């Protein structure tokens, strides 16, 4: 821009950390605080504080444990979606129980990561969910797909038979890779296309299926037998 002011920097991603272990909260705060594009705006020690602070601070991303005193992370998740609808919630937990995973997703969580991940990976996770991706630890993703396939079988007879929208061969390739848990960059490398092209394919898939997230697209594809999950 000639003679104009420099372009404003993008606003930092506002993060709320909720965990009943103060030491773990402090560790996350130190790691995230070192990132130029991320700002920790608050922290809490249980589900009640999570809901209260989410309503006051309106964070972009909430990193929250499941097992907490007074109110669990899953109970808080539903309430946070009411108090701060635009917040993306990531469960960061030691629980690898299937029921916790399913309940968290149903409650509106965008991600489910086990605390076994390297703490240095957390900033990447924050950016990914803020950018619209759904994140699930690989060991948990297979459980989720298995459950979706099981649900699809149980409800098949009750489903009204409606022809599935037609996806192109390339869109089906992209959908299969999404189902394997690959991000846009990995899909681009796999198919030798640009990352922007992948984004366009994902957008087209969601529009055709009238869905809102990559995870919903995978569920739909399994249910409608567009994908075979082994």
C-alpha positions as CSV (number, residue, x, y, z in Angstrom):
1,X,0.0,0.0,0.0
2,X,1.5,3.3,-1.1
3,X,1.9,5.8,1.8
4,X,-0.5,3.7,3.9
5,X,0.0,2.2,7.4
6,X,1.4,-1.3,7.7
7,X,-1.1,-4.1,7.6
8,X,-2.3,-4.9,11.2
9,X,-1.0,-8.2,12.6
10,X,-3.5,-11.0,13.0
11,X,-5.0,-11.1,16.4
12,X,-3.6,-13.8,18.7
13,X,-5.6,-16.9,19.4
14,X,-7.1,-16.5,22.8
15,X,-6.8,-19.7,24.9
16,X,-8.4,-20.7,28.2
17,X,-6.7,-23.6,30.1
18,X,-8.8,-25.7,32.5
19,X,-7.2,-28.5,34.6
20,X,-7.4,-29.4,38.3
21,X,-3.6,-29.8,38.4
22,X,-2.0,-26.4,38.8
23,X,1.5,-27.7,37.7
24,X,0.0,-29.0,34.4
25,X,-1.7,-25.7,33.8
26,X,1.5,-23.8,34.5
27,X,3.4,-26.0,32.0
28,X,0.8,-25.4,29.3
29,X,0.8,-21.7,30.0
30,X,4.6,-21.5,29.7
31,X,4.6,-23.4,26.4
32,X,1.8,-21.4,24.8
33,X,3.0,-18.1,26.3
34,X,6.2,-18.5,24.2
35,X,4.2,-18.4,20.9
36,X,3.7,-15.0,19.2
37,X,0.3,-15.9,17.8
38,X,-1.2,-17.4,21.0
39,X,-2.4,-15.7,24.2
40,X,-3.4,-17.5,27.4
41,X,-6.3,-15.3,28.6
42,X,-7.3,-17.3,31.7
43,X,-7.2,-20.6,33.6
44,X,-9.5,-22.6,35.8
45,X,-9.4,-25.7,38.1
46,X,-12.8,-27.3,37.5
47,X,-15.8,-27.4,35.3
48,X,-17.7,-24.6,37.1
49,X,-14.7,-22.2,36.6
50,X,-14.5,-23.3,33.0
51,X,-18.0,-22.2,32.2
52,X,-17.8,-19.0,34.2
53,X,-14.5,-17.9,32.6
54,X,-15.5,-19.0,29.1
55,X,-18.6,-16.7,29.4
56,X,-16.5,-13.8,30.7
57,X,-13.4,-14.1,28.5
58,X,-15.0,-15.5,25.3
59,X,-11.8,-17.5,24.3
60,X,-11.2,-18.8,20.8
61,X,-10.0,-22.2,22.2
62,X,-10.5,-24.0,25.5
63,X,-8.0,-26.7,26.5
64,X,-9.8,-28.8,29.2
65,X,-9.4,-31.9,31.2
66,X,-12.3,-34.4,31.7
67,X,-11.8,-35.7,35.2
68,X,-12.1,-32.6,37.5
69,X,-13.8,-32.0,40.8
70,X,-17.3,-30.4,41.2
71,X,-18.1,-30.6,37.5
72,X,-16.5,-32.7,34.8
73,X,-15.1,-31.4,31.6
74,X,-17.8,-33.2,29.5
75,X,-20.6,-31.5,31.6
76,X,-18.8,-28.2,31.2
77,X,-18.4,-28.7,27.5
78,X,-22.1,-28.4,26.8
79,X,-22.5,-25.3,29.0
80,X,-19.5,-23.6,27.4
81,X,-21.0,-24.1,23.9
82,X,-24.0,-22.1,25.3
83,X,-21.9,-19.4,27.0
84,X,-19.3,-19.0,24.3
85,X,-20.7,-20.6,21.1
86,X,-17.7,-19.8,18.9
87,X,-15.1,-21.4,21.3
88,X,-13.4,-24.5,20.0
89,X,-13.0,-27.1,22.9
90,X,-10.2,-29.6,23.0
91,X,-10.2,-32.3,25.7
92,X,-6.7,-32.8,26.9
93,X,-6.9,-35.8,29.2
94,X,-5.4,-39.1,30.4
95,X,-8.6,-40.9,29.7
96,X,-8.5,-43.3,26.8
97,X,-12.0,-44.7,27.6
98,X,-14.3,-44.9,24.6
99,X,-17.3,-43.6,26.5
100,X,-15.4,-40.4,27.5
101,X,-14.5,-39.9,23.9
102,X,-18.0,-40.4,22.5
103,X,-19.6,-38.2,25.2
104,X,-17.1,-35.4,24.6
105,X,-17.8,-35.4,20.9
106,X,-21.5,-35.4,21.5
107,X,-21.1,-32.6,24.0
108,X,-19.5,-30.4,21.3
109,X,-15.7,-31.0,21.7
110,X,-13.7,-30.3,18.5
111,X,-10.7,-32.3,19.7
112,X,-9.7,-35.1,22.0
113,X,-6.0,-35.5,22.8
114,X,-4.4,-37.7,25.3
115,X,-1.9,-36.2,27.7
116,X,0.7,-38.6,26.4
117,X,1.4,-36.2,23.5
118,X,4.4,-34.0,23.7
119,X,3.6,-30.7,25.3
120,X,5.4,-29.0,22.4
121,X,2.6,-30.3,20.1
122,X,-0.1,-28.3,22.0
123,X,0.5,-25.0,20.1
124,X,0.0,-26.9,16.8
125,X,-3.2,-28.4,18.1
126,X,-4.5,-24.9,19.2
127,X,-3.8,-23.5,15.7
128,X,-5.3,-26.5,14.0
129,X,-8.7,-26.4,15.9
130,X,-8.8,-22.6,15.6
131,X,-8.4,-23.1,11.9
132,X,-11.3,-25.4,11.7
133,X,-9.8,-28.9,12.0
134,X,-11.0,-31.6,14.3
135,X,-8.2,-33.3,16.2
136,X,-8.3,-36.8,17.8
137,X,-5.3,-38.8,19.1
138,X,-4.7,-41.6,16.6
139,X,-5.3,-44.3,19.1
140,X,-8.7,-42.9,19.9
141,X,-9.7,-42.1,16.3
142,X,-9.9,-45.8,15.4
143,X,-12.3,-46.4,18.3
144,X,-14.4,-43.5,17.1
145,X,-14.6,-44.9,13.5
146,X,-15.4,-48.4,14.9
147,X,-18.3,-46.9,16.9
148,X,-19.6,-44.9,14.0
149,X,-19.6,-48.1,11.8
150,X,-21.4,-50.0,14.6
151,X,-24.0,-47.2,14.9
152,X,-24.5,-47.2,11.2
153,X,-25.3,-50.9,11.1
154,X,-27.7,-50.7,14.0
155,X,-29.7,-47.8,12.6
156,X,-29.5,-49.0,8.9
157,X,-33.0,-50.6,8.9
158,X,-34.5,-47.5,10.5
159,X,-32.9,-45.1,8.0
160,X,-35.0,-43.7,5.3
161,X,-33.4,-44.6,2.1
162,X,-32.3,-41.4,0.4
163,X,-29.8,-41.4,-2.5
164,X,-26.4,-40.1,-1.4
165,X,-25.2,-36.9,-3.1
166,X,-22.8,-37.7,-5.9
167,X,-19.1,-37.1,-5.1
168,X,-16.4,-37.0,-7.7
169,X,-13.7,-39.6,-7.7
170,X,-11.2,-37.0,-6.5
171,X,-13.6,-35.9,-3.7
172,X,-13.9,-39.6,-2.6
173,X,-10.1,-39.9,-2.5
174,X,-9.9,-36.8,-0.3
175,X,-12.7,-38.1,1.9
176,X,-10.9,-41.4,2.4
177,X,-7.7,-39.6,3.5
178,X,-9.7,-37.4,5.8
179,X,-11.2,-40.6,7.4
180,X,-7.6,-41.8,8.0
181,X,-7.0,-38.7,10.0
182,X,-4.8,-36.8,7.6
183,X,-4.7,-33.0,7.6
184,X,-4.8,-30.8,4.5
185,X,-1.0,-30.7,4.1
186,X,-0.6,-34.5,4.3
187,X,-3.5,-35.0,1.8
188,X,-1.9,-32.6,-0.6
189,X,1.4,-34.5,-0.5
190,X,-0.4,-37.8,-0.9
191,X,-2.4,-36.7,-4.0
192,X,0.3,-34.4,-5.4
193,X,-2.0,-31.4,-5.4
194,X,-1.8,-28.0,-3.6
195,X,-3.1,-27.5,-0.1
196,X,-5.6,-24.9,-1.4
197,X,-7.0,-27.5,-3.8
198,X,-7.5,-29.9,-0.9
199,X,-9.3,-27.1,1.0
200,X,-11.6,-26.5,-2.0
201,X,-12.3,-30.3,-2.3
202,X,-13.2,-30.5,1.5
203,X,-15.4,-27.4,1.2
204,X,-17.2,-28.9,-1.8
205,X,-17.7,-32.2,0.0
206,X,-19.2,-30.5,3.0
207,X,-21.5,-28.4,0.8
208,X,-22.7,-31.4,-1.2
209,X,-23.4,-33.4,2.0
210,X,-24.8,-30.3,3.7
211,X,-22.5,-30.9,6.7
212,X,-20.4,-28.6,8.9
213,X,-17.2,-30.5,9.8
214,X,-14.7,-33.0,8.5
215,X,-15.7,-35.4,11.3
216,X,-19.4,-35.2,10.3
217,X,-18.4,-36.0,6.7
218,X,-16.6,-39.2,7.8
219,X,-19.6,-40.3,9.9
220,X,-22.0,-39.7,7.0
221,X,-19.7,-41.5,4.5
222,X,-19.6,-44.6,6.8
223,X,-23.3,-44.5,7.4
224,X,-24.1,-44.2,3.7
225,X,-21.5,-46.8,2.8
226,X,-19.6,-44.3,0.7
227,X,-16.6,-45.5,2.7
228,X,-15.7,-49.0,3.9
229,X,-14.1,-48.9,7.3
230,X,-12.2,-52.1,8.1
